[in-house]
């Protein structure tokens, strides 16, 4: 899976956001306000990746969290992206 639109992730004044860029800015005119974890997921989705690859990377990065919690959070965020039409499966 990957993003359906090309997005740039940026940080400004401590806030992390993602916006569609290039021709894709006509497809998605909004902006996503992200936390650090969501930003990392968006960055991973810039390339074709799998749920398992993202889950493994997040578990390594956030080893204090239970893998089940990470899987649930990842699933919820991917559903949100899909609802917005931002996820290509």
PASEBA-1860 file (N, C-alpha, C; in nm, 3 decimals):
! residues 89
1> XXXXXXXX> 0.085/-0.117/0.000/0.000/0.000/0.000/0.089/0.123/0.000 ~ 0.031/0.233/-0.046/0.103/0.359/-0.045/0.002/0.472/-0.052 ~ 0.050/0.593/-0.043/-0.039/0.708/-0.053/-0.092/0.721/-0.195 ~ -0.216/0.763/-0.206/-0.278/0.784/-0.336/-0.236/0.918/-0.396 ~ -0.182/1.005/-0.314/-0.134/1.137/-0.359/0.005/1.159/-0.303 ~ 0.085/1.238/-0.375/0.217/1.273/-0.324/0.201/1.380/-0.218 ~ 0.259/1.355/-0.101/0.246/1.450/0.010/0.383/1.489/0.062 ~ 0.391/1.613/0.106/0.512/1.662/0.173/0.479/1.677/0.321
9> XXXXXXXX> 0.568/1.626/0.404/0.554/1.639/0.549/0.650/1.748/0.593 ~ 0.597/1.843/0.671/0.682/1.953/0.715/0.651/1.989/0.859 ~ 0.749/2.048/0.924/0.729/2.095/1.061/0.751/2.245/1.063 ~ 0.656/2.316/1.123/0.663/2.460/1.134/0.613/2.501/1.272 ~ 0.696/2.570/1.346/0.661/2.614/1.481/0.614/2.500/1.570 ~ 0.679/2.384/1.558/0.647/2.270/1.643/0.526/2.189/1.599 ~ 0.461/2.229/1.492/0.345/2.157/1.438/0.387/2.080/1.313 ~ 0.348/1.954/1.305/0.380/1.872/1.188/0.255/1.863/1.101
17> XXXXXXXX> 0.273/1.889/0.972/0.161/1.885/0.877/0.204/1.812/0.751 ~ 0.105/1.765/0.678/0.129/1.705/0.547/0.030/1.768/0.449 ~ 0.080/1.803/0.332/-0.003/1.860/0.227/0.029/1.790/0.096 ~ -0.071/1.781/0.010/-0.050/1.725/-0.122/0.033/1.823/-0.204 ~ 0.119/1.771/-0.289/0.205/1.856/-0.370/0.191/1.823/-0.518 ~ 0.238/1.916/-0.599/0.234/1.895/-0.744/0.091/1.884/-0.794 ~ 0.073/1.803/-0.896/-0.060/1.785/-0.955/-0.159/1.726/-0.855 ~ -0.108/1.654/-0.755/-0.196/1.592/-0.656/-0.261/1.693/-0.563
25> XXXXXXXX> -0.212/1.817/-0.564/-0.274/1.918/-0.479/-0.416/1.950/-0.524 ~ -0.449/1.917/-0.648/-0.587/1.935/-0.696/-0.676/1.821/-0.647 ~ -0.617/1.707/-0.615/-0.694/1.592/-0.567/-0.728/1.603/-0.419 ~ -0.634/1.658/-0.342/-0.655/1.674/-0.199/-0.612/1.815/-0.161 ~ -0.706/1.898/-0.132/-0.677/2.039/-0.105/-0.659/2.069/0.043 ~ -0.675/1.969/0.126/-0.665/1.991/0.270/-0.523/1.977/0.321 ~ -0.514/1.979/0.451/-0.387/1.962/0.519/-0.411/1.866/0.635 ~ -0.316/1.778/0.657/-0.324/1.686/0.769/-0.234/1.738/0.881
33> XXXXXXXX> -0.290/1.751/0.999/-0.208/1.784/1.116/-0.172/1.650/1.179 ~ -0.043/1.629/1.199/0.007/1.499/1.240/0.088/1.507/1.368 ~ 0.088/1.396/1.442/0.186/1.382/1.549/0.308/1.313/1.488 ~ 0.410/1.292/1.567/0.534/1.235/1.514/0.513/1.096/1.455 ~ 0.432/1.015/1.521/0.408/0.879/1.473/0.333/0.881/1.340 ~ 0.230/0.962/1.330/0.153/0.973/1.205/0.242/1.024/1.093 ~ 0.329/1.119/1.123/0.421/1.171/1.022/0.513/1.060/0.971 ~ 0.561/0.976/1.062/0.647/0.865/1.022/0.571/0.768/0.932
41> XXXXXXXX> 0.445/0.742/0.963/0.364/0.652/0.880/0.345/0.713/0.741 ~ 0.314/0.841/0.734/0.296/0.908/0.604/0.426/0.899/0.524 ~ 0.539/0.919/0.589/0.667/0.908/0.519/0.689/0.766/0.466 ~ 0.653/0.665/0.546/0.669/0.526/0.500/0.578/0.498/0.381 ~ 0.459/0.560/0.381/0.363/0.537/0.273/0.398/0.611/0.144 ~ 0.502/0.691/0.146/0.547/0.756/0.023/0.599/0.650/-0.075 ~ 0.646/0.539/-0.021/0.691/0.424/-0.100/0.593/0.309/-0.076 ~ 0.587/0.218/-0.169/0.501/0.102/-0.152/0.552/0.020/-0.034
49> XXXXXXXX> 0.465/-0.004/0.062/0.503/-0.077/0.182/0.387/-0.164/0.228 ~ 0.412/-0.250/0.323/0.306/-0.335/0.375/0.276/-0.296/0.519 ~ 0.161/-0.341/0.566/0.124/-0.320/0.705/0.232/-0.379/0.795 ~ 0.277/-0.498/0.761/0.375/-0.568/0.843/0.506/-0.491/0.852 ~ 0.551/-0.434/0.740/0.675/-0.356/0.741/0.661/-0.231/0.829 ~ 0.547/-0.163/0.816/0.526/-0.045/0.898/0.516/-0.082/1.046 ~ 0.444/-0.189/1.076/0.428/-0.234/1.213/0.564/-0.268/1.274 ~ 0.646/-0.341/1.201/0.778/-0.378/1.251/0.862/-0.253/1.279
57> XXXXXXXX> 0.862/-0.158/1.187/0.941/-0.035/1.205/0.894/0.043/1.327 ~ 0.762/0.052/1.344/0.707/0.126/1.459/0.736/0.054/1.590 ~ 0.729/-0.079/1.589/0.760/-0.155/1.711/0.906/-0.137/1.751 ~ 0.995/-0.129/1.653/1.136/-0.107/1.683/1.157/0.034/1.737 ~ 1.086/0.130/1.682/1.103/0.269/1.723/1.038/0.295/1.860 ~ 0.923/0.234/1.884/0.849/0.257/2.007/0.844/0.127/2.087 ~ 0.961/0.077/2.126/0.968/-0.054/2.192/0.906/-0.057/2.331 ~ 0.871/0.060/2.386/0.804/0.063/2.516/0.654/0.036/2.504
65> XXXXXXXX> 0.602/0.042/2.381/0.459/0.017/2.357/0.438/-0.129/2.317 ~ 0.323/-0.182/2.355/0.289/-0.320/2.320/0.262/-0.329/2.169 ~ 0.310/-0.435/2.105/0.285/-0.452/1.962/0.137/-0.446/1.925 ~ 0.050/-0.496/2.014/-0.093/-0.493/1.986/-0.146/-0.350/1.983 ~ -0.094/-0.266/2.071/-0.135/-0.125/2.073/-0.089/-0.055/1.946 ~ 0.031/-0.084/1.904/0.084/-0.024/1.781/0.003/-0.069/1.661 ~ -0.031/-0.197/1.656/-0.112/-0.249/1.545/-0.248/-0.181/1.541 ~ -0.310/-0.161/1.656/-0.442/-0.097/1.662/-0.433/0.048/1.618
73> XXXXXXXX> -0.332/0.120/1.664/-0.313/0.259/1.626/-0.287/0.270/1.476 ~ -0.203/0.183/1.423/-0.171/0.184/1.281/-0.295/0.155/1.198 ~ -0.372/0.058/1.239/-0.497/0.024/1.169/-0.592/0.143/1.168 ~ -0.610/0.207/1.282/-0.700/0.323/1.290/-0.654/0.436/1.199 ~ -0.524/0.466/1.199/-0.474/0.575/1.117/-0.488/0.543/0.968 ~ -0.459/0.419/0.930/-0.475/0.380/0.790/-0.621/0.389/0.746 ~ -0.713/0.354/0.835/-0.856/0.368/0.803/-0.892/0.514/0.781 ~ -0.836/0.604/0.862/-0.862/0.747/0.845/-0.809/0.795/0.711
81> XXXXXXXX> -0.689/0.753/0.675/-0.634/0.793/0.546/-0.721/0.738/0.432 ~ -0.765/0.615/0.445/-0.850/0.554/0.343/-0.982/0.628/0.330 ~ -1.041/0.665/0.442/-1.168/0.739/0.440/-1.153/0.872/0.365 ~ -1.037/0.936/0.378/-1.010/1.063/0.310/-0.969/1.043/0.163 ~ -0.960/0.918/0.121/-0.920/0.890/-0.018/-0.770/0.905/-0.040 ~ -0.692/0.896/0.066/-0.548/0.919/0.056/-0.466/0.792/0.050 ~ -0.530/0.678/0.059/-0.458/0.551/0.064/-0.487/0.469/-0.060 ~ -0.381/0.427/-0.128/-0.394/0.335/-0.241/-0.349/0.198/-0.192
89> X> -0.436/0.102/-0.201/-0.404/-0.032/-0.151/-0.357/-0.119/-0.265
END
